[in-house]
Amino acid sequence: MASFSISGSTGKQQFISLRGLSHEVCVAATQPEYWQQLTKYSSISITYNGNYVPVELESFCNDEDEPRLHLIIKSQYEQDNKQFDIICTRIHYDLISFENNDRPIYDSDKNQVIVFGSLFNSLPNDIFDTERYLLGQRNCNIKKIRNSLACSISVDQSMPHRYRFTIYHEKQTIMDLAAVQIQSLVRQAQNHYIMIYATKIGRTLIGPTEHMETSILSSNPETFPSFTSFQPFVKRKRLEDEEQATTIDRNQPIIDSDQSDDETIPDERRYNSEAFISSSTLNNSPTLDDPDKISSHLSSLLDNIFHVKL
């Protein structure tokens, strides 16, 4: 945590960096109530400036593009300089103690546990809405915990960037389980903040022109011919089976219905009968001059055909 001072003819000014500190520390250090306690009975003022950049993204952006969050302490009169030094020293110590600022508070008399969730948001609300990511739409995340554990949970925002959750139940174990789930929701929202802030830094590095070209390219499906929209496994399997069946049907020869009788006869017997018929027809066919011979020959020929099929 870096700091530097500027001294004037009468007053002083000091900057205390909050770079690399957690959400709960930065939220606690930027509360107006905390400043009022420090500057009581003096003309010293405390403000803050800059953005909260997650520790995971510190190396991806410089101070010029993303000015880091810092405190500004000013004194206007020389008589406040002594208290000014005391306040600056006190802030450095408090930044260490604030690491446990969101620790749950147990109240055995009222059968309740108070859990805090801090998230310092430097992004516009239309890009990152803390309440939506933490509590869910219409507090749906809190309702899920309440219904699953059959406990009572009330939510209020007593100060900027900080939520307070009060859990009620007869059993201490149930309250502990609810507290664990709420703390998980807080960490989940903080992780979402990292993801969205990373997108913000990435767009700054890419530039508006390249970002526009990338958006147009990604929105054109013809650019990605191999891309197919996601479909459930069962639906994909059914479509693949239908395509395979269609391919097989197209490749199979069309069978005439008149040949259905021949398909029921084994190949060997069918070929023998055809050979018999051919030889009988060609070699033993009667002359048209003798009707009795024609009739006798046809009867013999039909008997042989039925005998072959049976």
N, C-alpha and C positions, 0 to 999 in steps of 0.2 A: 504494500500500500504506500504510494508515493505522495509527497506533499511538498509544497514550496510556499514561501512567504514573500510578501511585498510590503515594505515599510514606507510610510509617507512622513510628512512633516509633523502630523498630529496623530493619525490613526495607522492601522495595520490591515493587511488582507492576506488570507492564507487559503490555498486550494488543497483539499484532501481528496485524493483519487480513491474511487470505489472499484477500480478495475480488478477483475478476477474474484470478486466476492460473490457470495450466494445471494439468492433472491431474498431470503429472510433478513440477511444483514442489510442489504440495500434498502429494503422496505422500512426497516426499523430506523435506519439512519436518516431517512428523508421525511419522517413524520413531523408536521408542524408542532404537535404537542411536545415532542422530544426537544425541539429547538427552544420552545418557550421555557422549559425547565432550565436549560443551560444559560439562557440570556436574561434571566430574570434580574430586574433592577439594574439594567445596563442598556446602552444604545447599540449593542452589538447585534448584528443581523446574520442570519444563516439562510442560505438558499442552496439549490442544486441545479446543475445543468448537465447536458449530455445524454447519451443513450446507454441503456443497459445491454451490453453485448455479452452473450453467454461465453463462459470460459472456453468451451469447445471450439468457438469461432474466433478467438482472439488473434490467431495467426493469419487469418484470411482477409483482414481489413486493417487499414491504417487509421491513425487518429484524425487525419484530414477528412476522410470519407465518413467515418463513424466516430465522432467525438465521444470519448468515454464519460461515463457517469462520474461526477465529482461534486464535492461540497465546496461552497464558497463562504468563508467566514470573514466578516468585515467589522472593524471598529472605527468610529469616526473621531473620537476624542482621545487625547492622550491619557486621560484619567481611567479609561477602560482597558488600557494596554495590559495591565497586570491580569485582569480577569480574562482578557482575550487569550493569553498564554495558558491559563488554567483550563479554559473551554477546549482549546485545541488538544491539549494533553488528555482531557477527559474523553474526547471523541475517539482518539486512538485506542484507548482502553475499551470503550464501549463496543467498538467494531469487533473486538475479539469475543466479548460476552454475548453479543447478539447472535452468535452461531447457534445458540440453544434457545432462541427466542420463541420458536414455534413448538417447543416441547409440550406434550399434553399435560393438562392440569386435572388431577383427580380430586373430586369432592365426595368423600364417603358419606357425609351428612345428608346431602341432597341426592345421592345415588346418581351422580352425573359425571361425565368426563368432557372437558373442553379441549377441542383440537383446533389448531390454527393452520391456515394455509396462506402462504405469501407467494406472490408472483409479480415482480416488477415488470410492467409492460411499457416498452418504449415504442411499440408499433401502433399505428392507427387502429381504432376499434373496428373499422370495416375490414381490416386485414386479419387482426387477431382480437377476438372478443373473449376476454378472460372468463367471464361468467358462462359463456356457452361451452368453452373447452373444459372448464372445471366442474361446473354444476350440471351441464347438459341442458338440452332444451326443456324448459319448464321444470327444471330441477330433476330431470329424469334419473341422473346418476345417483342422486341422494335418495330418491324414492326406491331405487332398486335395493340399496343397502338397508333402508328402513323396512321394506317388505320381506327381504330374505332373513333378517335377524329379528323381526317383530319388535323393533325398538323405536323410540321417538328421537328424531333428529331435527333441531332447529338451526337455521342458517341466518347470519347477519353479517354485514360489512361495517364494522365499527370504525375503520380507517381506510384510506386509499390503498389499494393493492393488497389488502389483507382481509381474509374471511375467517369467521369464527363459527365453529360447529359445536353445538351442545348436544350431547348424547345422554338419553335417560333410559335406564333399565334396572330391574331389581338385581340381576346377576352381573357381577364384575366382569366375568369372562365375555359376556355378550357385548358389553361396552368396549372392552379391549379389542375384540374382533372388528367392531364397527370403526374404531379409531384407526386400526391398521388399514382398512379399506379406504377410508377418507385420505389418509396419508398417501396411499397409492394413487388416488385420483389427483392429488396435488403434484406428485412427481410426473404423472402422465401428462398433465397440462403443461408443466415446465418443459418436458420433452417436445411437445408440440410447438412451444415457443421457439425452441432451438431449430426445429425443422423449418418453420416459416421465416425465421430470421436468416437462416442460411439461404433460402430462396431470394430474400431481399438483397443480400450481398451478391449472390450470383447474378441477378439481373443488373446490378450496378456494374459488375465487372464485364458482363457481356456487351452492354450498351444497347440503346434503343433500336438501332438499325438491325443489328444481328438478332436481337430478340424478336423483332417483327418478322424477319425472314424465317427464323426457326418456327415461329407460331404458324406461319402460312404453310411451311413444309410439312409440319406435323399434322395439320388439319386436312391435308389432301391425301385421301386414301390411295389414289393412283400411284403416288410416290412410293408406297410400300406394298407391292403386289403380293408379298408373302404374308401380309397381315390378315388375320381372321379374327373376328370378334369372339370373345370368350363365350363358350357354351357349356352347360353342365355335361358331365361325362356320359350320362344315360342318353341325352339328346344327341351328342356327337356320335355315340355308338350306333344309335338307330339310323342316323343319316348315312353313316359309313356303310351299314348293312344294306340300306336301300340303294346306294350308289353301286355297290358291288353286285347286287341282284340285277340291277338295270344293265350293267356291263355284261353279265353272264347271259341275260336274255338276248342282248344284241348279237352276241357271238354264236349262239346256238342256231343250227339250221331249222328252217320252218318245215314241220312234218305234215304232209297231207293226210287228211282224215281217211282217205281211201286205203292207205297203207296200214291201218291199225290192225287189220286181221293178220297181215304178214308178220307184225311184230310179236304176236303171240306164239309163233311157230319157231322153234330152234333153227339156227342157221343151217345146220347139217341136214335136218329133215326137209327144210324148205328148198335147199339146193337140190336134194335128191328128187323131190316131187317135181320141181321145175324141169330137171333133166329128163325125168320119166315122161312128163307131158310132152316135152319137145320131141323126144325120140319117137313117142307113140304117134304124134301128130304128123311128123315128117315121114316116118318109115312105114307106118301101118294104116295110113289114111285110106279109106275105101274110095272107090270111084263113084261118081254121081249117077252112074247108070244102074246101080243095084241098091234100091231103097232098103231092103232087108239087111243088107250088110252094114249100111250106114247106121241103122237103129241099133243093131247088135254092137257095133263098135263104140257108139256113144255110151251105151249102158255099161260096157266093160270099162270104159275110160272113167266114168263117174264113180264106179265102185272102187277103182284103184285110188282115186283122189281122196274119197272118204276114208279108205283104209289107211292112207298115209297120215292124214290129220289125226285120226283116232290113235 
